[in-house]
Amino acid sequence: MSTVQRKKGPGATPQIAEMPSQKMAVVYTKGDPARVAPQALRALYASVYALKFALRKRGVDFKVAAPRTRWPNAHLVPNEEWVGVWGLPVPDDTAEPPQRAQGVAVRLEAWEYGTVAQVLHVGPYSDEMPTVERLHRFIAEQGYQIAGAHEEEYLTSPRAKVQKTIIRYPVCRK
């Protein structure tokens, strides 16, 4: 009997799900996430909210979603060397993101998903490793392997009393 869950959002139990590709406004960083996150997120939110307000004037509205970050080399190098790809979803027909933060380029990218394994982590970012390890075991037990970068979707602010983060990996069958 499979333990794969098929539901809308991840909970504390890992799940395999299908996700469509998404157009994202992104900022690249290198360094300790605690140090680089504020500037990256300020630039992203300034850009995406400027886009939101420009579209609203044309009668188009979209909800600004939770930020995501892909960590292609996390846990391979010290966190001072981590590459972060910070993203916020934007409408598919967005041609160019507004540039509102000096010195920080906001780009557009298509983030491909397909089949993913994901789980909800509740607690500080510094305590994620047991949740990540549990997700890795689940992926292997279900006959999958990791096929892309570690991704986190931040459902709450870093200052929240209880932090909630979706941990996600693209996966493929072994």
C-alpha positions in Angstrom: 0.0 0.0 0.0 1.4 3.4 -1.0 1.8 6.2 1.5 1.7 8.8 -1.3 -0.9 11.5 -0.5 -2.7 13.4 -3.2 -4.1 16.6 -1.8 -3.9 20.3 -2.4 -1.3 21.5 0.0 1.4 19.7 1.9 1.1 18.9 5.5 3.5 17.4 8.0 3.3 14.1 6.1 5.4 14.1 2.9 3.6 13.8 -0.4 4.1 13.4 -4.1 2.3 16.0 -6.1 2.1 17.5 -9.6 2.8 21.2 -10.0 2.6 23.3 -13.2 5.5 25.5 -14.3 5.3 29.1 -13.2 6.6 32.4 -14.4 8.7 33.9 -11.6 10.3 37.2 -10.8 13.7 36.2 -9.4 16.7 37.6 -7.7 20.0 35.7 -7.4 22.2 36.0 -4.2 25.3 34.4 -2.8 25.9 34.2 0.9 24.4 33.5 4.2 20.6 33.6 3.8 20.2 35.6 7.0 22.5 38.3 5.4 21.2 38.3 1.8 17.5 37.7 2.3 16.4 41.2 3.3 17.9 42.9 0.2 16.6 40.1 -2.1 13.1 40.1 -0.7 12.9 44.0 -0.7 13.8 44.0 -4.4 11.4 41.2 -5.3 8.4 42.7 -3.4 9.1 46.2 -4.7 9.1 44.8 -8.3 6.1 42.5 -7.9 3.9 45.1 -6.1 4.8 47.7 -8.7 3.6 45.2 -11.3 0.5 44.4 -9.3 -0.5 48.1 -9.1 0.2 48.7 -12.8 -2.0 45.8 -13.8 -4.7 46.9 -11.4 -4.9 50.2 -13.3 -5.7 48.1 -16.4 -8.4 46.1 -14.5 -6.2 43.0 -13.9 -5.6 41.8 -10.4 -3.5 39.0 -9.0 -2.6 37.9 -5.5 1.0 38.2 -4.5 1.9 34.7 -3.4 4.4 33.4 -0.7 8.1 33.8 -1.6 10.1 30.8 -2.7 13.8 30.2 -2.7 15.8 27.5 -4.6 19.1 26.5 -3.0 21.1 24.7 -5.7 24.2 24.1 -3.5 22.7 24.1 0.0 24.3 21.5 2.3 27.2 21.1 -0.2 29.1 24.2 0.9 29.2 26.5 4.0 26.1 28.7 4.1 28.3 31.8 3.4 28.7 30.3 -0.1 25.1 29.3 -0.7 23.5 30.4 -4.0 19.9 31.5 -3.5 17.4 32.0 -6.3 14.6 34.0 -4.6 11.3 34.1 -6.5 7.7 35.4 -6.5 5.1 34.1 -9.0 3.9 36.6 -11.6 1.2 36.4 -14.3 2.3 34.3 -17.3 1.9 37.2 -19.7 4.4 39.4 -17.7 7.0 40.7 -20.3 9.4 42.5 -17.9 9.4 43.0 -14.2 9.6 46.6 -12.9 13.1 47.4 -11.5 12.5 49.3 -8.2 15.7 48.4 -6.2 19.0 49.9 -7.1 21.8 47.5 -7.5 19.5 44.4 -7.5 18.4 43.0 -10.8 14.9 41.3 -10.9 14.6 38.9 -13.8 11.9 36.7 -15.2 12.3 32.9 -15.3 10.0 29.9 -15.9 10.3 27.5 -13.0 9.6 24.0 -14.1 8.0 21.6 -11.7 6.1 18.5 -12.8 6.3 15.8 -10.2 7.5 17.1 -6.8 7.9 15.7 -3.3 7.1 18.2 -0.6 6.4 18.5 3.1 5.5 21.2 5.6 8.2 22.1 8.1 6.9 23.9 11.2 9.6 25.6 13.3 12.8 27.6 12.8 14.8 27.3 9.6 17.8 26.2 11.7 15.8 23.1 12.7 14.8 22.0 9.1 17.4 19.2 8.7 15.3 16.4 10.3 12.4 17.3 8.1 14.6 17.4 5.0 16.0 14.0 5.9 12.5 12.6 6.4 11.5 13.9 3.0 14.6 12.4 1.4 13.8 9.0 2.9 10.2 9.3 1.7 11.3 10.1 -1.8 13.5 6.9 -1.9 10.8 4.8 -0.3 8.3 5.8 -3.0 10.7 4.8 -5.8 11.7 8.3 -6.7 15.0 10.3 -6.8 15.7 14.0 -6.5 15.8 15.6 -9.9 16.5 19.3 -9.0 17.3 21.9 -6.5 16.1 22.1 -2.9 13.3 24.6 -2.8 11.6 26.3 0.1 8.3 28.2 0.1 7.9 30.6 3.1 4.3 30.6 4.3 5.1 32.9 7.2 7.5 35.7 8.0 10.9 34.9 9.5 9.7 37.0 12.5 6.5 34.9 12.9 6.0 33.2 16.3 5.9 29.9 14.5 7.6 29.6 11.1 6.0 27.5 8.4 8.0 26.4 5.3 7.2 24.0 2.5 10.3 22.0 1.6 10.1 20.8 -2.0 12.2 18.8 -4.5 11.4 18.0 -8.2 11.6 14.2 -8.4 11.5 11.5 -11.1 11.2 7.7 -11.0 14.3 5.7 -10.3 
